[in-house]
Amino acid sequence: MELRLDLPQEVVEALGNDPEREALEAVLLFLVREGKMSVAGAGGVLGFGRRESVCWYTSHGFPYPDLDDRELEDELRYAARDGGR
């Protein structure tokens, strides 16, 4: 499905060199924070494996859902062993 969205020029410029990708990532981050999509699901849309998905999400300043720092480290270790899938 294609979605057309008209944005003011200053918003498009603020999104940087790849505004479509940045907008997609922003929507996915919003959906994860709202509980409408999982981190793995959002990462899958972006072409990421399990580890990359967690790293992508947390790199935007969000804690991995329902995990404290130690649990997140354990999850990342597991994902690394699992080949990131």
PyMOL Python script that loads the backbone (N, CA, C, O; Angstrom):
from pymol import cmd

cmd.read_pdbstr("""\
ATOM      1  N   MET A   1       0.838  -1.178   0.000  1.00  0.00           N
ATOM      2  CA  MET A   1       0.000   0.000   0.000  1.00  0.00           C
ATOM      3  C   MET A   1       0.880   1.238   0.000  1.00  0.00           C
ATOM      4  O   MET A   1       1.879   1.303   0.716  1.00  0.00           O
ATOM      5  N   GLU A   2       0.515   2.178  -0.776  1.00  0.00           N
ATOM      6  CA  GLU A   2       1.248   3.433  -0.827  1.00  0.00           C
ATOM      7  C   GLU A   2       0.436   4.482  -0.079  1.00  0.00           C
ATOM      8  O   GLU A   2      -0.790   4.532  -0.179  1.00  0.00           O
ATOM      9  N   LEU A   3       1.136   5.306   0.663  1.00  0.00           N
ATOM     10  CA  LEU A   3       0.516   6.396   1.409  1.00  0.00           C
ATOM     11  C   LEU A   3       1.204   7.684   1.002  1.00  0.00           C
ATOM     12  O   LEU A   3       2.427   7.800   1.069  1.00  0.00           O
ATOM     13  N   ARG A   4       0.417   8.634   0.586  1.00  0.00           N
ATOM     14  CA  ARG A   4       0.985   9.925   0.197  1.00  0.00           C
ATOM     15  C   ARG A   4       0.759  10.895   1.352  1.00  0.00           C
ATOM     16  O   ARG A   4      -0.339  11.004   1.898  1.00  0.00           O
ATOM     17  N   LEU A   5       1.814  11.581   1.699  1.00  0.00           N
ATOM     18  CA  LEU A   5       1.765  12.517   2.809  1.00  0.00           C
ATOM     19  C   LEU A   5       2.443  13.805   2.381  1.00  0.00           C
ATOM     20  O   LEU A   5       3.619  13.805   2.019  1.00  0.00           O
ATOM     21  N   ASP A   6       1.705  14.894   2.422  1.00  0.00           N
ATOM     22  CA  ASP A   6       2.280  16.193   2.087  1.00  0.00           C
ATOM     23  C   ASP A   6       2.784  16.847   3.372  1.00  0.00           C
ATOM     24  O   ASP A   6       2.024  17.076   4.313  1.00  0.00           O
ATOM     25  N   LEU A   7       4.069  17.137   3.384  1.00  0.00           N
ATOM     26  CA  LEU A   7       4.689  17.763   4.548  1.00  0.00           C
ATOM     27  C   LEU A   7       5.241  19.124   4.149  1.00  0.00           C
ATOM     28  O   LEU A   7       5.665  19.320   3.010  1.00  0.00           O
ATOM     29  N   PRO A   8       5.236  20.059   5.087  1.00  0.00           N
ATOM     30  CA  PRO A   8       5.863  21.354   4.799  1.00  0.00           C
ATOM     31  C   PRO A   8       7.348  21.163   4.471  1.00  0.00           C
ATOM     32  O   PRO A   8       7.995  20.258   4.998  1.00  0.00           O
ATOM     33  N   GLN A   9       7.865  22.001   3.621  1.00  0.00           N
ATOM     34  CA  GLN A   9       9.250  21.889   3.166  1.00  0.00           C
ATOM     35  C   GLN A   9      10.235  21.865   4.334  1.00  0.00           C
ATOM     36  O   GLN A   9      11.209  21.113   4.304  1.00  0.00           O
ATOM     37  N   GLU A  10       9.992  22.679   5.361  1.00  0.00           N
ATOM     38  CA  GLU A  10      10.928  22.701   6.493  1.00  0.00           C
ATOM     39  C   GLU A  10      10.957  21.363   7.233  1.00  0.00           C
ATOM     40  O   GLU A  10      11.985  20.986   7.795  1.00  0.00           O
ATOM     41  N   VAL A  11       9.844  20.653   7.232  1.00  0.00           N
ATOM     42  CA  VAL A  11       9.822  19.328   7.863  1.00  0.00           C
ATOM     43  C   VAL A  11      10.633  18.350   7.013  1.00  0.00           C
ATOM     44  O   VAL A  11      11.436  17.584   7.545  1.00  0.00           O
ATOM     45  N   VAL A  12      10.429  18.374   5.718  1.00  0.00           N
ATOM     46  CA  VAL A  12      11.170  17.500   4.816  1.00  0.00           C
ATOM     47  C   VAL A  12      12.673  17.760   4.955  1.00  0.00           C
ATOM     48  O   VAL A  12      13.463  16.818   5.025  1.00  0.00           O
ATOM     49  N   GLU A  13      13.059  19.017   4.994  1.00  0.00           N
ATOM     50  CA  GLU A  13      14.482  19.362   5.141  1.00  0.00           C
ATOM     51  C   GLU A  13      15.023  18.881   6.479  1.00  0.00           C
ATOM     52  O   GLU A  13      16.161  18.417   6.556  1.00  0.00           O
ATOM     53  N   ALA A  14      14.224  18.986   7.528  1.00  0.00           N
ATOM     54  CA  ALA A  14      14.666  18.552   8.857  1.00  0.00           C
ATOM     55  C   ALA A  14      14.867  17.034   8.912  1.00  0.00           C
ATOM     56  O   ALA A  14      15.643  16.538   9.729  1.00  0.00           O
ATOM     57  N   LEU A  15      14.175  16.307   8.051  1.00  0.00           N
ATOM     58  CA  LEU A  15      14.308  14.849   8.026  1.00  0.00           C
ATOM     59  C   LEU A  15      15.637  14.395   7.431  1.00  0.00           C
ATOM     60  O   LEU A  15      16.018  13.236   7.594  1.00  0.00           O
ATOM     61  N   GLY A  16      16.343  15.279   6.750  1.00  0.00           N
ATOM     62  CA  GLY A  16      17.683  14.949   6.270  1.00  0.00           C
ATOM     63  C   GLY A  16      17.722  14.412   4.853  1.00  0.00           C
ATOM     64  O   GLY A  16      16.829  14.658   4.043  1.00  0.00           O
ATOM     65  N   ASN A  17      18.792  13.666   4.578  1.00  0.00           N
ATOM     66  CA  ASN A  17      19.074  13.201   3.217  1.00  0.00           C
ATOM     67  C   ASN A  17      18.090  12.162   2.690  1.00  0.00           C
ATOM     68  O   ASN A  17      17.889  12.056   1.480  1.00  0.00           O
ATOM     69  N   ASP A  18      17.475  11.396   3.590  1.00  0.00           N
ATOM     70  CA  ASP A  18      16.549  10.343   3.179  1.00  0.00           C
ATOM     71  C   ASP A  18      15.231  10.520   3.933  1.00  0.00           C
ATOM     72  O   ASP A  18      14.932   9.750   4.847  1.00  0.00           O
ATOM     73  N   PRO A  19      14.441  11.530   3.556  1.00  0.00           N
ATOM     74  CA  PRO A  19      13.235  11.854   4.321  1.00  0.00           C
ATOM     75  C   PRO A  19      12.219  10.722   4.378  1.00  0.00           C
ATOM     76  O   PRO A  19      11.528  10.579   5.387  1.00  0.00           O
ATOM     77  N   GLU A  20      12.107   9.916   3.332  1.00  0.00           N
ATOM     78  CA  GLU A  20      11.145   8.812   3.356  1.00  0.00           C
ATOM     79  C   GLU A  20      11.525   7.783   4.413  1.00  0.00           C
ATOM     80  O   GLU A  20      10.668   7.299   5.153  1.00  0.00           O
ATOM     81  N   ARG A  21      12.811   7.451   4.480  1.00  0.00           N
ATOM     82  CA  ARG A  21      13.274   6.480   5.476  1.00  0.00           C
ATOM     83  C   ARG A  21      13.113   7.048   6.886  1.00  0.00           C
ATOM     84  O   ARG A  21      12.666   6.344   7.791  1.00  0.00           O
ATOM     85  N   GLU A  22      13.473   8.315   7.072  1.00  0.00           N
ATOM     86  CA  GLU A  22      13.351   8.942   8.390  1.00  0.00           C
ATOM     87  C   GLU A  22      11.892   8.983   8.840  1.00  0.00           C
ATOM     88  O   GLU A  22      11.595   8.732  10.009  1.00  0.00           O
ATOM     89  N   ALA A  23      10.989   9.295   7.926  1.00  0.00           N
ATOM     90  CA  ALA A  23       9.562   9.333   8.266  1.00  0.00           C
ATOM     91  C   ALA A  23       9.064   7.937   8.620  1.00  0.00           C
ATOM     92  O   ALA A  23       8.303   7.774   9.574  1.00  0.00           O
ATOM     93  N   LEU A  24       9.486   6.931   7.860  1.00  0.00           N
ATOM     94  CA  LEU A  24       9.100   5.554   8.163  1.00  0.00           C
ATOM     95  C   LEU A  24       9.593   5.155   9.546  1.00  0.00           C
ATOM     96  O   LEU A  24       8.840   4.579  10.331  1.00  0.00           O
ATOM     97  N   GLU A  25      10.844   5.455   9.847  1.00  0.00           N
ATOM     98  CA  GLU A  25      11.382   5.111  11.163  1.00  0.00           C
ATOM     99  C   GLU A  25      10.619   5.827  12.273  1.00  0.00           C
ATOM    100  O   GLU A  25      10.350   5.233  13.317  1.00  0.00           O
ATOM    101  N   ALA A  26      10.268   7.090  12.065  1.00  0.00           N
ATOM    102  CA  ALA A  26       9.515   7.838  13.073  1.00  0.00           C
ATOM    103  C   ALA A  26       8.162   7.195  13.320  1.00  0.00           C
ATOM    104  O   ALA A  26       7.732   7.078  14.467  1.00  0.00           O
ATOM    105  N   VAL A  27       7.492   6.781  12.266  1.00  0.00           N
ATOM    106  CA  VAL A  27       6.194   6.121  12.413  1.00  0.00           C
ATOM    107  C   VAL A  27       6.362   4.796  13.159  1.00  0.00           C
ATOM    108  O   VAL A  27       5.568   4.473  14.043  1.00  0.00           O
ATOM    109  N   LEU A  28       7.388   4.038  12.805  1.00  0.00           N
ATOM    110  CA  LEU A  28       7.620   2.760  13.479  1.00  0.00           C
ATOM    111  C   LEU A  28       7.947   2.953  14.955  1.00  0.00           C
ATOM    112  O   LEU A  28       7.456   2.204  15.800  1.00  0.00           O
ATOM    113  N   LEU A  29       8.767   3.945  15.273  1.00  0.00           N
ATOM    114  CA  LEU A  29       9.062   4.228  16.686  1.00  0.00           C
ATOM    115  C   LEU A  29       7.785   4.575  17.446  1.00  0.00           C
ATOM    116  O   LEU A  29       7.582   4.121  18.572  1.00  0.00           O
ATOM    117  N   PHE A  30       6.943   5.368  16.833  1.00  0.00           N
ATOM    118  CA  PHE A  30       5.666   5.732  17.446  1.00  0.00           C
ATOM    119  C   PHE A  30       4.800   4.484  17.678  1.00  0.00           C
ATOM    120  O   PHE A  30       4.228   4.317  18.756  1.00  0.00           O
ATOM    121  N   LEU A  31       4.707   3.623  16.683  1.00  0.00           N
ATOM    122  CA  LEU A  31       3.875   2.425  16.814  1.00  0.00           C
ATOM    123  C   LEU A  31       4.375   1.496  17.913  1.00  0.00           C
ATOM    124  O   LEU A  31       3.579   0.903  18.642  1.00  0.00           O
ATOM    125  N   VAL A  32       5.694   1.371  18.031  1.00  0.00           N
ATOM    126  CA  VAL A  32       6.246   0.538  19.101  1.00  0.00           C
ATOM    127  C   VAL A  32       5.928   1.158  20.461  1.00  0.00           C
ATOM    128  O   VAL A  32       5.489   0.458  21.374  1.00  0.00           O
ATOM    129  N   ARG A  33       6.147   2.462  20.598  1.00  0.00           N
ATOM    130  CA  ARG A  33       5.879   3.139  21.879  1.00  0.00           C
ATOM    131  C   ARG A  33       4.407   3.054  22.266  1.00  0.00           C
ATOM    132  O   ARG A  33       4.083   3.004  23.453  1.00  0.00           O
ATOM    133  N   GLU A  34       3.518   3.037  21.285  1.00  0.00           N
ATOM    134  CA  GLU A  34       2.082   2.938  21.538  1.00  0.00           C
ATOM    135  C   GLU A  34       1.632   1.493  21.767  1.00  0.00           C
ATOM    136  O   GLU A  34       0.461   1.252  22.062  1.00  0.00           O
ATOM    137  N   GLY A  35       2.534   0.549  21.636  1.00  0.00           N
ATOM    138  CA  GLY A  35       2.201  -0.856  21.822  1.00  0.00           C
ATOM    139  C   GLY A  35       1.449  -1.466  20.647  1.00  0.00           C
ATOM    140  O   GLY A  35       0.816  -2.511  20.794  1.00  0.00           O
ATOM    141  N   LYS A  36       1.511  -0.829  19.491  1.00  0.00           N
ATOM    142  CA  LYS A  36       0.793  -1.310  18.317  1.00  0.00           C
ATOM    143  C   LYS A  36       1.663  -2.181  17.416  1.00  0.00           C
ATOM    144  O   LYS A  36       1.173  -2.784  16.462  1.00  0.00           O
ATOM    145  N   MET A  37       2.951  -2.243  17.726  1.00  0.00           N
ATOM    146  CA  MET A  37       3.889  -3.060  16.952  1.00  0.00           C
ATOM    147  C   MET A  37       5.045  -3.423  17.877  1.00  0.00           C
ATOM    148  O   MET A  37       5.406  -2.656  18.769  1.00  0.00           O
ATOM    149  N   SER A  38       5.610  -4.581  17.657  1.00  0.00           N
ATOM    150  CA  SER A  38       6.762  -4.993  18.469  1.00  0.00           C
ATOM    151  C   SER A  38       8.046  -4.393  17.909  1.00  0.00           C
ATOM    152  O   SER A  38       8.095  -3.964  16.756  1.00  0.00           O
ATOM    153  N   VAL A  39       9.069  -4.369  18.732  1.00  0.00           N
ATOM    154  CA  VAL A  39      10.381  -3.910  18.276  1.00  0.00           C
ATOM    155  C   VAL A  39      10.862  -4.804  17.139  1.00  0.00           C
ATOM    156  O   VAL A  39      11.394  -4.314  16.143  1.00  0.00           O
ATOM    157  N   ALA A  40      10.678  -6.101  17.286  1.00  0.00           N
ATOM    158  CA  ALA A  40      11.102  -7.034  16.237  1.00  0.00           C
ATOM    159  C   ALA A  40      10.314  -6.798  14.947  1.00  0.00           C
ATOM    160  O   ALA A  40      10.881  -6.853  13.856  1.00  0.00           O
ATOM    161  N   GLY A  41       9.023  -6.538  15.068  1.00  0.00           N
ATOM    162  CA  GLY A  41       8.205  -6.273  13.889  1.00  0.00           C
ATOM    163  C   GLY A  41       8.635  -5.012  13.174  1.00  0.00           C
ATOM    164  O   GLY A  41       8.737  -4.988  11.948  1.00  0.00           O
ATOM    165  N   ALA A  42       8.889  -3.959  13.942  1.00  0.00           N
ATOM    166  CA  ALA A  42       9.347  -2.697  13.347  1.00  0.00           C
ATOM    167  C   ALA A  42      10.703  -2.878  12.689  1.00  0.00           C
ATOM    168  O   ALA A  42      10.938  -2.399  11.579  1.00  0.00           O
ATOM    169  N   GLY A  43      11.594  -3.574  13.383  1.00  0.00           N
ATOM    170  CA  GLY A  43      12.907  -3.837  12.811  1.00  0.00           C
ATOM    171  C   GLY A  43      12.816  -4.662  11.541  1.00  0.00           C
ATOM    172  O   GLY A  43      13.572  -4.441  10.595  1.00  0.00           O
ATOM    173  N   GLY A  44      11.893  -5.613  11.519  1.00  0.00           N
ATOM    174  CA  GLY A  44      11.693  -6.429  10.324  1.00  0.00           C
ATOM    175  C   GLY A  44      11.271  -5.596   9.127  1.00  0.00           C
ATOM    176  O   GLY A  44      11.721  -5.838   8.007  1.00  0.00           O
ATOM    177  N   VAL A  45      10.406  -4.612   9.360  1.00  0.00           N
ATOM    178  CA  VAL A  45       9.989  -3.714   8.284  1.00  0.00           C
ATOM    179  C   VAL A  45      11.210  -2.985   7.720  1.00  0.00           C
ATOM    180  O   VAL A  45      11.289  -2.726   6.519  1.00  0.00           O
ATOM    181  N   LEU A  46      12.150  -2.662   8.592  1.00  0.00           N
ATOM    182  CA  LEU A  46      13.356  -1.944   8.171  1.00  0.00           C
ATOM    183  C   LEU A  46      14.442  -2.876   7.634  1.00  0.00           C
ATOM    184  O   LEU A  46      15.496  -2.420   7.192  1.00  0.00           O
ATOM    185  N   GLY A  47      14.181  -4.165   7.674  1.00  0.00           N
ATOM    186  CA  GLY A  47      15.156  -5.128   7.170  1.00  0.00           C
ATOM    187  C   GLY A  47      16.193  -5.551   8.196  1.00  0.00           C
ATOM    188  O   GLY A  47      17.256  -6.051   7.828  1.00  0.00           O
ATOM    189  N   PHE A  48      15.903  -5.358   9.481  1.00  0.00           N
ATOM    190  CA  PHE A  48      16.841  -5.686  10.546  1.00  0.00           C
ATOM    191  C   PHE A  48      16.543  -7.063  11.124  1.00  0.00           C
ATOM    192  O   PHE A  48      15.400  -7.520  11.118  1.00  0.00           O
ATOM    193  N   GLY A  49      17.589  -7.716  11.621  1.00  0.00           N
ATOM    194  CA  GLY A  49      17.444  -8.918  12.414  1.00  0.00           C
ATOM    195  C   GLY A  49      17.112  -8.528  13.848  1.00  0.00           C
ATOM    196  O   GLY A  49      16.916  -7.353  14.158  1.00  0.00           O
ATOM    197  N   ARG A  50      17.053  -9.527  14.711  1.00  0.00           N
ATOM    198  CA  ARG A  50      16.648  -9.311  16.111  1.00  0.00           C
ATOM    199  C   ARG A  50      17.563  -8.328  16.838  1.00  0.00           C
ATOM    200  O   ARG A  50      17.090  -7.353  17.423  1.00  0.00           O
ATOM    201  N   ARG A  51      18.856  -8.579  16.803  1.00  0.00           N
ATOM    202  CA  ARG A  51      19.806  -7.714  17.516  1.00  0.00           C
ATOM    203  C   ARG A  51      19.782  -6.296  16.953  1.00  0.00           C
ATOM    204  O   ARG A  51      19.755  -5.323  17.707  1.00  0.00           O
ATOM    205  N   GLU A  52      19.792  -6.186  15.635  1.00  0.00           N
ATOM    206  CA  GLU A  52      19.761  -4.856  15.009  1.00  0.00           C
ATOM    207  C   GLU A  52      18.492  -4.098  15.393  1.00  0.00           C
ATOM    208  O   GLU A  52      18.527  -2.883  15.586  1.00  0.00           O
ATOM    209  N   SER A  53      17.374  -4.815  15.503  1.00  0.00           N
ATOM    210  CA  SER A  53      16.108  -4.179  15.869  1.00  0.00           C
ATOM    211  C   SER A  53      16.177  -3.571  17.264  1.00  0.00           C
ATOM    212  O   SER A  53      15.771  -2.429  17.480  1.00  0.00           O
ATOM    213  N   VAL A  54      16.696  -4.347  18.201  1.00  0.00           N
ATOM    214  CA  VAL A  54      16.826  -3.858  19.574  1.00  0.00           C
ATOM    215  C   VAL A  54      17.779  -2.672  19.625  1.00  0.00           C
ATOM    216  O   VAL A  54      17.490  -1.670  20.280  1.00  0.00           O
ATOM    217  N   CYS A  55      18.915  -2.778  18.936  1.00  0.00           N
ATOM    218  CA  CYS A  55      19.892  -1.683  18.919  1.00  0.00           C
ATOM    219  C   CYS A  55      19.315  -0.437  18.256  1.00  0.00           C
ATOM    220  O   CYS A  55      19.534   0.676  18.733  1.00  0.00           O
ATOM    221  N   TRP A  56      18.575  -0.618  17.155  1.00  0.00           N
ATOM    222  CA  TRP A  56      17.928   0.519  16.481  1.00  0.00           C
ATOM    223  C   TRP A  56      16.972   1.220  17.435  1.00  0.00           C
ATOM    224  O   TRP A  56      17.010   2.444  17.565  1.00  0.00           O
ATOM    225  N   TYR A  57      16.128   0.465  18.094  1.00  0.00           N
ATOM    226  CA  TYR A  57      15.123   1.041  18.974  1.00  0.00           C
ATOM    227  C   TYR A  57      15.764   1.770  20.160  1.00  0.00           C
ATOM    228  O   TYR A  57      15.407   2.909  20.462  1.00  0.00           O
ATOM    229  N   THR A  58      16.696   1.116  20.818  1.00  0.00           N
ATOM    230  CA  THR A  58      17.316   1.727  21.996  1.00  0.00           C
ATOM    231  C   THR A  58      18.228   2.896  21.614  1.00  0.00           C
ATOM    232  O   THR A  58      18.453   3.788  22.432  1.00  0.00           O
ATOM    233  N   SER A  59      18.760   2.907  20.382  1.00  0.00           N
ATOM    234  CA  SER A  59      19.613   4.023  19.964  1.00  0.00           C
ATOM    235  C   SER A  59      18.831   5.326  19.822  1.00  0.00           C
ATOM    236  O   SER A  59      19.422   6.404  19.758  1.00  0.00           O
ATOM    237  N   HIS A  60      17.528   5.230  19.774  1.00  0.00           N
ATOM    238  CA  HIS A  60      16.674   6.422  19.707  1.00  0.00           C
ATOM    239  C   HIS A  60      16.234   6.884  21.101  1.00  0.00           C
ATOM    240  O   HIS A  60      15.352   7.731  21.238  1.00  0.00           O
ATOM    241  N   GLY A  61      16.864   6.313  22.125  1.00  0.00           N
ATOM    242  CA  GLY A  61      16.610   6.765  23.490  1.00  0.00           C
ATOM    243  C   GLY A  61      15.462   6.070  24.192  1.00  0.00           C
ATOM    244  O   GLY A  61      15.058   6.480  25.280  1.00  0.00           O
ATOM    245  N   PHE A  62      14.931   5.020  23.581  1.00  0.00           N
ATOM    246  CA  PHE A  62      13.825   4.293  24.207  1.00  0.00           C
ATOM    247  C   PHE A  62      14.348   3.051  24.901  1.00  0.00           C
ATOM    248  O   PHE A  62      15.215   2.357  24.370  1.00  0.00           O
ATOM    249  N   PRO A  63      13.826   2.769  26.085  1.00  0.00           N
ATOM    250  CA  PRO A  63      14.226   1.520  26.733  1.00  0.00           C
ATOM    251  C   PRO A  63      13.547   0.350  26.030  1.00  0.00           C
ATOM    252  O   PRO A  63      12.426   0.475  25.537  1.00  0.00           O
ATOM    253  N   TYR A  64      14.230  -0.775  25.988  1.00  0.00           N
ATOM    254  CA  TYR A  64      13.613  -1.961  25.405  1.00  0.00           C
ATOM    255  C   TYR A  64      12.427  -2.333  26.284  1.00  0.00           C
ATOM    256  O   TYR A  64      12.570  -2.396  27.505  1.00  0.00           O
ATOM    257  N   PRO A  65      11.258  -2.580  25.695  1.00  0.00           N
ATOM    258  CA  PRO A  65      10.036  -2.798  26.487  1.00  0.00           C
ATOM    259  C   PRO A  65      10.185  -3.847  27.575  1.00  0.00           C
ATOM    260  O   PRO A  65      10.645  -4.963  27.333  1.00  0.00           O
ATOM    261  N   ASP A  66       9.792  -3.468  28.752  1.00  0.00           N
ATOM    262  CA  ASP A  66       9.711  -4.360  29.911  1.00  0.00           C
ATOM    263  C   ASP A  66      11.018  -5.010  30.320  1.00  0.00           C
ATOM    264  O   ASP A  66      11.003  -6.050  30.978  1.00  0.00           O
ATOM    265  N   LEU A  67      12.144  -4.429  29.952  1.00  0.00           N
ATOM    266  CA  LEU A  67      13.431  -4.973  30.351  1.00  0.00           C
ATOM    267  C   LEU A  67      14.247  -3.899  31.062  1.00  0.00           C
ATOM    268  O   LEU A  67      14.311  -2.753  30.617  1.00  0.00           O
ATOM    269  N   ASP A  68      14.868  -4.285  32.169  1.00  0.00           N
ATOM    270  CA  ASP A  68      15.796  -3.353  32.787  1.00  0.00           C
ATOM    271  C   ASP A  68      17.145  -3.486  32.070  1.00  0.00           C
ATOM    272  O   ASP A  68      17.281  -4.289  31.147  1.00  0.00           O
ATOM    273  N   ASP A  69      18.120  -2.713  32.486  1.00  0.00           N
ATOM    274  CA  ASP A  69      19.407  -2.695  31.775  1.00  0.00           C
ATOM    275  C   ASP A  69      20.076  -4.063  31.727  1.00  0.00           C
ATOM    276  O   ASP A  69      20.631  -4.447  30.697  1.00  0.00           O
ATOM    277  N   ARG A  70      20.027  -4.793  32.822  1.00  0.00           N
ATOM    278  CA  ARG A  70      20.659  -6.125  32.850  1.00  0.00           C
ATOM    279  C   ARG A  70      19.928  -7.086  31.914  1.00  0.00           C
ATOM    280  O   ARG A  70      20.565  -7.842  31.181  1.00  0.00           O
ATOM    281  N   GLU A  71      18.603  -7.062  31.936  1.00  0.00           N
ATOM    282  CA  GLU A  71      17.840  -7.931  31.053  1.00  0.00           C
ATOM    283  C   GLU A  71      18.095  -7.586  29.581  1.00  0.00           C
ATOM    284  O   GLU A  71      18.153  -8.471  28.727  1.00  0.00           O
ATOM    285  N   LEU A  72      18.246  -6.291  29.299  1.00  0.00           N
ATOM    286  CA  LEU A  72      18.544  -5.872  27.930  1.00  0.00           C
ATOM    287  C   LEU A  72      19.893  -6.427  27.494  1.00  0.00           C
ATOM    288  O   LEU A  72      20.023  -6.925  26.375  1.00  0.00           O
ATOM    289  N   GLU A  73      20.890  -6.350  28.356  1.00  0.00           N
ATOM    290  CA  GLU A  73      22.201  -6.913  28.022  1.00  0.00           C
ATOM    291  C   GLU A  73      22.096  -8.414  27.764  1.00  0.00           C
ATOM    292  O   GLU A  73      22.708  -8.930  26.830  1.00  0.00           O
ATOM    293  N   ASP A  74      21.318  -9.114  28.596  1.00  0.00           N
ATOM    294  CA  ASP A  74      21.116 -10.548  28.381  1.00  0.00           C
ATOM    295  C   ASP A  74      20.442 -10.805  27.034  1.00  0.00           C
ATOM    296  O   ASP A  74      20.832 -11.723  26.313  1.00  0.00           O
ATOM    297  N   GLU A  75      19.440 -10.007  26.693  1.00  0.00           N
ATOM    298  CA  GLU A  75      18.730 -10.149  25.423  1.00  0.00           C
ATOM    299  C   GLU A  75      19.680  -9.916  24.246  1.00  0.00           C
ATOM    300  O   GLU A  75      19.646 -10.659  23.264  1.00  0.00           O
ATOM    301  N   LEU A  76      20.522  -8.891  24.342  1.00  0.00           N
ATOM    302  CA  LEU A  76      21.469  -8.610  23.273  1.00  0.00           C
ATOM    303  C   LEU A  76      22.501  -9.729  23.132  1.00  0.00           C
ATOM    304  O   LEU A  76      22.888 -10.083  22.019  1.00  0.00           O
ATOM    305  N   ARG A  77      22.949 -10.287  24.267  1.00  0.00           N
ATOM    306  CA  ARG A  77      23.886 -11.416  24.216  1.00  0.00           C
ATOM    307  C   ARG A  77      23.236 -12.616  23.531  1.00  0.00           C
ATOM    308  O   ARG A  77      23.855 -13.282  22.701  1.00  0.00           O
ATOM    309  N   TYR A  78      21.980 -12.883  23.889  1.00  0.00           N
ATOM    310  CA  TYR A  78      21.242 -13.989  23.293  1.00  0.00           C
ATOM    311  C   TYR A  78      21.075 -13.759  21.787  1.00  0.00           C
ATOM    312  O   TYR A  78      21.279 -14.670  20.984  1.00  0.00           O
ATOM    313  N   ALA A  79      20.705 -12.538  21.419  1.00  0.00           N
ATOM    314  CA  ALA A  79      20.507 -12.226  20.004  1.00  0.00           C
ATOM    315  C   ALA A  79      21.815 -12.377  19.227  1.00  0.00           C
ATOM    316  O   ALA A  79      21.804 -12.833  18.084  1.00  0.00           O
ATOM    317  N   ALA A  80      22.926 -12.003  19.830  1.00  0.00           N
ATOM    318  CA  ALA A  80      24.218 -12.144  19.168  1.00  0.00           C
ATOM    319  C   ALA A  80      24.553 -13.621  18.945  1.00  0.00           C
ATOM    320  O   ALA A  80      25.076 -13.994  17.894  1.00  0.00           O
ATOM    321  N   ARG A  81      24.250 -14.447  19.933  1.00  0.00           N
ATOM    322  CA  ARG A  81      24.474 -15.887  19.799  1.00  0.00           C
ATOM    323  C   ARG A  81      23.571 -16.491  18.734  1.00  0.00           C
ATOM    324  O   ARG A  81      23.947 -17.429  18.030  1.00  0.00           O
ATOM    325  N   ASP A  82      22.368 -15.929  18.635  1.00  0.00           N
ATOM    326  CA  ASP A  82      21.344 -16.417  17.708  1.00  0.00           C
ATOM    327  C   ASP A  82      21.580 -15.893  16.291  1.00  0.00           C
ATOM    328  O   ASP A  82      20.772 -16.141  15.395  1.00  0.00           O
ATOM    329  N   GLY A  83      22.674 -15.176  16.088  1.00  0.00           N
ATOM    330  CA  GLY A  83      22.976 -14.648  14.765  1.00  0.00           C
ATOM    331  C   GLY A  83      22.198 -13.411  14.423  1.00  0.00           C
ATOM    332  O   GLY A  83      22.157 -13.021  13.256  1.00  0.00           O
ATOM    333  N   GLY A  84      21.564 -12.761  15.415  1.00  0.00           N
ATOM    334  CA  GLY A  84      20.815 -11.531  15.172  1.00  0.00           C
ATOM    335  C   GLY A  84      19.438 -11.747  14.604  1.00  0.00           C
ATOM    336  O   GLY A  84      18.784 -10.777  14.223  1.00  0.00           O
ATOM    337  N   ARG A  85      18.972 -12.962  14.530  1.00  0.00           N
ATOM    338  CA  ARG A  85      17.643 -13.240  13.958  1.00  0.00           C
ATOM    339  C   ARG A  85      16.614 -13.441  15.029  1.00  0.00           C
ATOM    340  O   ARG A  85      15.446 -13.683  14.725  1.00  0.00           O
TER     341      ARG A  85
END
""", "prot")
cmd.dss("prot")
cmd.show_as("cartoon", "prot")
cmd.util.cbc("prot")
cmd.orient("prot")
